[in-house]
Amino acid sequence: MLRPWTLPLKDRVGIAPDTPRYMQIAHGLIHEIERGRLLPGEYLPSSRDLAAALEVNRKTIVTAYDELMAQGWLVSAGTRGTMVSTSLPRAAESYDDAPAPGVRAASDETEFPFLAAPDRPIAIPAGSWRKLDEGVPDPRLLPADLLPRAYRKAAEACAQERSLSYRDPRGAPALRRAVADMLRRQRGLMVSADHVCITRGSQMGVFLTARILIRPGDCVLVERLTHEPAVAAFRACGAKIVTVGLDEDGIDVSDVERACRRHRVRAIFVTPHHQFPTTVAMRPERRLRLLELARQFAFAVIEDDYDHEYHFGAQPLLPMASYAPARIIYTGSMSKLLVPALRIGYVVVAPRLIQALAYQVSLIDGMGNSITEAVAAHLLESGEVRRHIRKTAPIYRARRDAFAHSLDAALGDWIDYRVPDGGLAFWLRFRDPAMLDRIEAGAPDRGLSFADSHSYAVDETAERGLRLGFASMDEAEAREVLMTLRACAMA
């Protein structure tokens, strides 16, 4: 004789309006089995009885039972009814006092170890914020119909060429050719498509580079102030991070030499065009000395040229990769040329290393985005990118100058800075660290979000400051933001 059904399922099975009823009932029964309230070999009520208890149609219960039998939770015992599968393990303990689950939500906890995010997670906070970026272009300056037209043409071309399936993880051939052509013509890199691997932005390029270079315990040199995500990528690959100095002429090469004599250096990460975050350019004599040290101590130089195009003074120095290609791994991005959302970056290095990078791409990304890469290739080949740069460069120059005037009016008595010769951001140093503390503490209450000053510092000896992008705001917007920072400082 079957024991009476006593489980109060009606209270435990929530019927959500946007979820099929049979699915909610099935989830409720699974929950009871997992909790040990329903044991292996135990019989369930008939579909008619359970339907009456839950006040649903009998067909709903039949469908739920069929689903659970298909998944292996329940088995049919013929005329005797339906029971919990005897192949399931018994629950280790009972949870009779557990609260009713209703619609079962994902747990906030896990029962397995994982690699946690750092205290300062690399993310933009959720919610409604005015985000002060670290130097990105203004997407409002992009012609409204440019990307839609390019995407439409790219989708049609990819469909006609049957290139929407899986393909070369190095990236679309047309884009690799277009990037190589751009680098030859504008930056002096004597490369072909075989030297180019397309990535989802320069940060992915840095991470892939770390994957093929770094083994646990390898030493990587970085400046004391640098790009935190790059450092995080090296550390994720097991690197030992060693910091070196930085001044108004770029990296301290004497400090690099001292570090090389103390450690077996595997690589160094630099942003010589506009140092991140301070915006200073590495002087030619220091570039040559750094390359000499790279040859002497046999380490790789990772050159991140993240915003080469925008310069407002003299013609910028050529990338180090243009005259020392055998020692340089060169990374770049189209994010600063058009919009960050396009997610097109690249790594340039010898073809044998490109194959190694492509293998890493195949592990995490498969093949990239064929349509977006076709869009980027079209924009480069058609000259749209160059036209956009020519149009926006004078606008950004004017915004840079206006930003400097607004800085003087809002914070001039409290900060030191220099107007950058290129790039899309200012680096602000505060004479009184307490004022910087007040700004960072008060900004969230005023709806402002920006990168924490500590995020740029790799060690405690580094000077704190703020990197504020000026290009994405017009003059009125920038003035309003800076006066808000002033209010925070005076609070």
Buried (B, 14 or more C-beta within 10 A) or exposed (E): EEEEBEBEBEEBBBBEEEEBBBBBBBBBBBBBBEBBBBBBEBBBBBBEBBBEBBEBEBEBBBBBBBBBBEEEBBBEEEEEBBBBBEEBEEBEEEEEEEEEBBEBEEEEEEEEEEEEEEEEEEEEEEEEBBBBBBBBBBEEBBEEEBBEBBBEBBBEBBEEEEBEEEBBBBBBBBBBBBBBBBBBEEBEBEBEBBBBBBBBBBBBBBBBBBBBBBEEEBBBBBBBBBBBEBBBBBBEBEBBBBBBBBEEBBBBBEBBBEBBEEBEBBBBBBBBBBBBBBBBBBBBEBBBBBBBBBEEBEBBBBBBBBBBBBBBEEEBBBBBBBBBBEBBBBBBBBBBBBBBEBBBBBBBBBBEBBBBBBEBBBEEBEBBBBBBBBBBBBBBBEEBBBEBBEEBBEBBBEBBBBBBEBBEEBBBEBBEBEEBBBBBBBBBBBEEEEBBBBBBEBBEEBEBBBBEBEBBBBEEEBBBBBBBBBBBBBBEBBBEBBBBBBBBBEE
